Amino acid sequence: MAVPPRQRVAVLSLHTSPLVQPGVGDGGGMNVYVRELTSSLARMGVECTTYTRAWKPGLPDELEIEPNHRLVHVRAGDYDMPKDELLSVVPEFTDTVAHLLRTHSPAQVIHANYWLSGLAGHHLKHDLNLPLITTFHTLARVKGMHGDAESREREAIEASIIGCSDAVFVSCEEERRQFRNVYGASPGTVEVITPGVDRAFFSPGSRAGARSALGLGDYPVLLFVGRIQPLKGVDVAIETLARLPQRDARLLVVGGASGRDGESELTRVLALADQLGVSARVQFIEPQPHHLLSSYYRAADVVLVPSRSESFGLVALEASACGTPVVATAVGGLLSLVDEGVNGFLVPGRDVETFARRTAEILANPLLAARMSDAAVARSERYSWRQAAQRMRRVVSEFAVRDLVSCS
């Protein structure tokens, strides 16, 4: 029997390395997605090479992350370029990757993550005649709908990438519905590749033990995990704390300033906490290695996810896997992760009064909190990176018998 050829995937993650710690700079849920999905593919025997921009001096040209998974640092532009200037280095990044794909690491498919990588993937598809899969993670039009305007240039580029992608990956049915409402029919397929959670790290554990390890006392603990930028809504978490009847409650904010508005947002929320008289009850904690976040999830009574928009909402899933109820904005992928009144609550319109009321309800009712905790763990068991990788491998296999999308 003939042995089928080994599948080879070129993964593009131009603006942030999957090895960068989430919560640092531009690192977030996308870093986890790229690292975990690609590693799961590699464990199935798919040969994966991730191409990312070298972001600091001294990085090796190539790094073997694990069997079948290499990471290549591509020199393109200055090391410390802000994300909103990276469009200018896409041609240099693309040319280097094209050379490597021709001479060293042939691939059968390109998987581009984020619009900057999508633009590189668009050019590579035409240059090398390879199928293009794009995972946008965020889209300009969707962000604009929720008050986070992006440039018209980005919006136009994303539309052109959609018109050339052989497959667009979305994280849940809600994101696919929203994608079709905003962009209409796509010439390629729109595939739901649901992210997973690593239950070796994110699983229920002793709340008392977690609090002892983190130096926390016996008081209600709210938790916010994410980058400090307007999109993520740290201000809503602080206002929620200020409105609670539980006056001894504390809020932990785990994450760092991110993006062009990150530092100004940090200054603003610090001033807000002072203005509301809760500065002493808000603790800002520097970004943590991803696996250590489990201790924070276990220590918390409630995890707040007050984002303006979320394509998926990995924080909500990780919190659920640790058995912690979630109060989240009723947007995007959060609609598929939080079952109203079951493993948490959904808040329309990021209404602070509702955030506070729902959070207080969980804190005041131990039986409700315990029931939600059990439901959260059960809910999280639907998600695994292995299942996501299996779905992606099926899509990659189908390209062998499909015609490529012609650029519209």
Buried (B, 14 or more C-beta within 10 A) or exposed (E): EEEEEEBBBBBBBBBBBBBBBBBBBBBBBBBBBBBBBBBBBBBBEBBBBBBBBBBEEEBEEEBEBEEBBBBBBBEBBEEEBEBEEBBEBBEBBBBBBBEBBEEEBBBBBBBBBBBBBBBBBBBBBEBBEBBBBBBBBBBBBBBBBBEBEBEEEBBEBBBBBBBBBBBBBBBBEBBBEBBEEEBEEBBBBBBBBBBBBBBEBBBBBEBEEBBEBBEBEEEBBBBBBBBBBBBBBBBBBBBBBBBBEBEEBBBBBBBBBBBEBBBEBBEBBBEBBEEBEBBEBBBBBEBBEBEBBBBBBBBBBBBBBBBBBBBBBBBBBBBBBBBBBBBBBBBBBBBBBBBEBBBBBBBEEBBBEBBBBBBBBBBEEEEBBEBBBEBBBEBBEEBBBBBBBBBBBEBBBBBEEBEBBEBE
